[in-house]
Amino acid sequence: MLVLIKGAGDLASGVALRLHRAGFPVVMTEIAWPTAVRRTVAFCQCVYDGVAQVEEVTARLAKGAEEATEMLERGEIPVLIDPACKARTELRPAFFVDAVLAKINTGTKITDAPVVLALGPGFTAGVDCHGVIETKRGHDLGRLITEGSAIPNTGVPGDIGGYTTQRIIRAPADGIFEPLVEIGQRVEEGQPVARVGGGVVTAQLTGIVRGMLQEGLHVVRGMKAGDIDPRCEVRHCFTVSDKARAIGGGVLEGMLYFGRRKGLWNG
């Protein structure tokens, strides 16, 4: 039974990885210029490179539903440039997952598939979708919500190693983004890490660069452009996060919970 995931950023990719390992065929959709910061663990990177690998799973950019089906047969995850998910009509997935994490509903309807799930705030279970998965770090991370909504967006990044807003690298101006460091590199507090035009942004803490926008993207002032991890574990840069795995577990639970009630399988 096919799963169609809208979005292929790092959290969406963590979900896709977990479902792929559980034996579900997965197709993902993306925009033409993805802005994922954690590019080393995001299948959307194949939009730029043609292919992307997260842990042991490979994703490839597909030109259409027919090519996507061929990739599925090879055990790969196809990624389509299809922001509106028009391929849904042709693919007819049993499960549809909105993993864009836009904090608002960008068009998902409960009728988009037999089972529709959504990540984070902006959705109401039973109205926009069948179930919502909590994405806020804390006690309820990954919880399947069958009535109501996820915790509203606070605008404050989750606490990692005692840091919240300090972890985030933001574009200092409008313009073309130029990273000055690489993912996996250790940086010191105050070190220049990125440049946009004549504006330079510096690290607010000492740690490992866990994420950085694709070079050459047009950004706007204040846009999230990178992430520094104070735990200084290089492998965290190249493996799916605890948050993404928890959310993936919630999606899998939702598929089983609602799938059984919809009669998608017996048992």
N, C-alpha and C positions, 0 to 999 in steps of 0.2 A: 504494500500500500504506500503510494507516493506521498512524500512530505514536500510542500513548497514553502520555502522560507523567504520572506520579503526582508531584504537586507543581508549583508555579508560582512559586517564589521566584526570586531573581536568577540563580542558576546554572542552574536548570531552564529559565528563560526564555532564557538564552544558548544552551542546547542547542536549544530549540524554534526560536529564530531561525535558527540554522545549518541545521537540518533543513528548515525552511520555505523558506529560500533555495535549498536543494538540490532542491526540488520535491516534498517529502513532505508530505502532509496531516497536520496535528498537532492532537490534542485533549489538553487538560490537565485535571487534577482538583486540587481544593484543599479545605482545611478551611473552616469557616464564618467564622472570624476569623483570617485569615492574619497572621503575625508577621514578614514580610519587612522587613528594615531598609533595604535598597537598593530602595525602592519605585519610584523613577523608572525602573528597568530590570527591573521584575518584573511579569509579566502577572497575577499574583494581585491586583494593585491593582484590577482590574476587579470583584472581589468587592465592593469598597466603592463604586466609582464607576460600575459598569456597563460601562465601556470603559477600556482601557489601551493605550497605544502605546509600544513599545520600538523606537527608531530608526524605521524606516519601516513596521513591521509592527503591525497592529492586532489586539487580542484583545477578545472580548466575553464577558460572562457569559451562559451558556446554561442554560435551564431543564431540558433533557433531551437525550437522544441525537438526537431528530428535529430539534430546533432547532440542535443542534451541526452536523448534516449540512448544513443550509441555510447556516450560516456558513462552512463549509468551501468550499461552492460559490461563495461571494463572495470567497474568498481570505483569509479571516480565521482566527484561531486561537480556537476556542471553549474556554471554561473552565467546568467543571462543579463545583458544590459537591458533592463526592462522595469523602469521605476513604477509604472502603473500596473505591473504584473499582468499584462495582457495575455501572457502565455498560459495563465491559469485556465483559460477557456479551452485551450487545446490539450493541456496536460491533464486536466481534471483530477487534481490531487484529492486524496482522502482527507488529508490534514493540511491546513494552511496556518502558518505562524507569522505574525507581524513582529519582526525583530528589529525594526528600524530605530526604536528608542528615541523617537522625536518628541516624546512627552505629550504629544497630542495624536489624535487619530487622523492619519493622512488619507483615509479613504476605505479602510477595512470594514467589511460588513459581515455579520453573523451568517449570511447566506453564501459566502465565498467558497465554502467547502462543507462537507458533512460535519467536520470538527474544525473550529476556528479558535486559535489561541493567540494571545497578545502579551508582549512583555512590557511591564512597567506602567506608569501613570498615563492617563489619557483615554483609558478604556473602562467600560463597565461590563462585568460578566453578566451574561443573559440579555444584553442589549447590543453591544458592538461585536461581541464574540462570546463563545461558550465559557471560556476560562481565561483568567489573567494570572500571570506569574509575577510575583513580587521581585523587584530588582534592587531594592535598597539594602545595602549591607546592614546586618544586624540579625536579630532573633528570627525574623520572618523571611530572610533571603531564600528565594527558591520556592516559597509556599505557593500552592495552587489555590487560587481564589475562585470560588464557584458562584459567589454573590458579592456584588459591590466592586470596588476598585482598589488598585495598589495605593501605597502611601504617596501623597502628592510630592512633586519635585521640590526639594528644598533649595536647590542651586548650590549646595555645598558638597564637594567631593567626599567620598567615603574616607574614613580614617585608616591610613596604612602607616604603621610604625610611628604613630603619634602625630602624623602630618595630614592635613586636608588640602586647603587651598594652595599651600606652599608647593605641593607636588606638581601642580599644573603649569605648563609652559603656555603662555598665551601670545598671540601675534601682537607685536608692538605698534603696528600700523596697517593700513590697507596696502596691498601690493602682492608681489610674487614672493613666495616663501623660500628661504634658503637656510637649510639646517647647517650648523657649524660643528655638530657632533653626530655620532652614529648610535643607533640602538645597540645596547650592550656595553657602551662606554661609560666609565666612571667619570663623574664631574664633581667639581668642588663648588661650594656656595660662592656666588658672585662671578662664576665663570660664564663668559658669553656662550650661548647654546644655539641661537638662531638669529637670523637677520631678515628684515623685510624693508627693502629700499635702504634708507639711511637709519632706520631704527633697529636697535639690537636689544634682545631680551637675555637676561642672565638667570642662572640657576638660583633658586631661593633656598636650596638646601644641598647638602652633599649626598650623593647617591649614584645609582645606575640609571642611565637613560633607558626607560622601559618602552617608550613610544615616541614617535616623531613623524610628523606629516610628510607625505611624498614631496620631494623637491620639485619646485616649479608650479605648485598650486597657487591659485589666486586666493588670498585670505583677506579677511576684514579685521580691523582692530578689535582685540579682545577675544578673537576666536581661539578655541582650544587647539594647540598645535603640537603639544608634547606632554610627556609624563615622566617624572623622575621618581624612582623607587628608593626610599631610604634604607631598605633592608639589604641592599647591595648583593643580591643573589642573581648572578648573570643568567642562570637557567630560567628564572622567572620571565625573562624577556622572550623566550623561545618556546614556552609551553603555555597551554591554556590555563587561565587563572582559576582560583578557587571559586570566585564569583560566577564565572561563566559555567563551570561544571555544576554548581548548585542550581543555576537557572535551567541548564540543560536537563537536570533531573526533574525539575518541576514541569518542564514541557513534556517529558516522557510520561510522567504521571498523568498529566492532563490528557494525553493521547489515549492512554489505557482507560482512564476513568470515563471520558466521554465516548470513546470508541465503543466500549462495551454497551453503553446506554443507547448508542445509535445502531447497535447490531452489526458493527463492522467486522466482528469476529465472535466466535463462540468461546465458551469457557469462563 
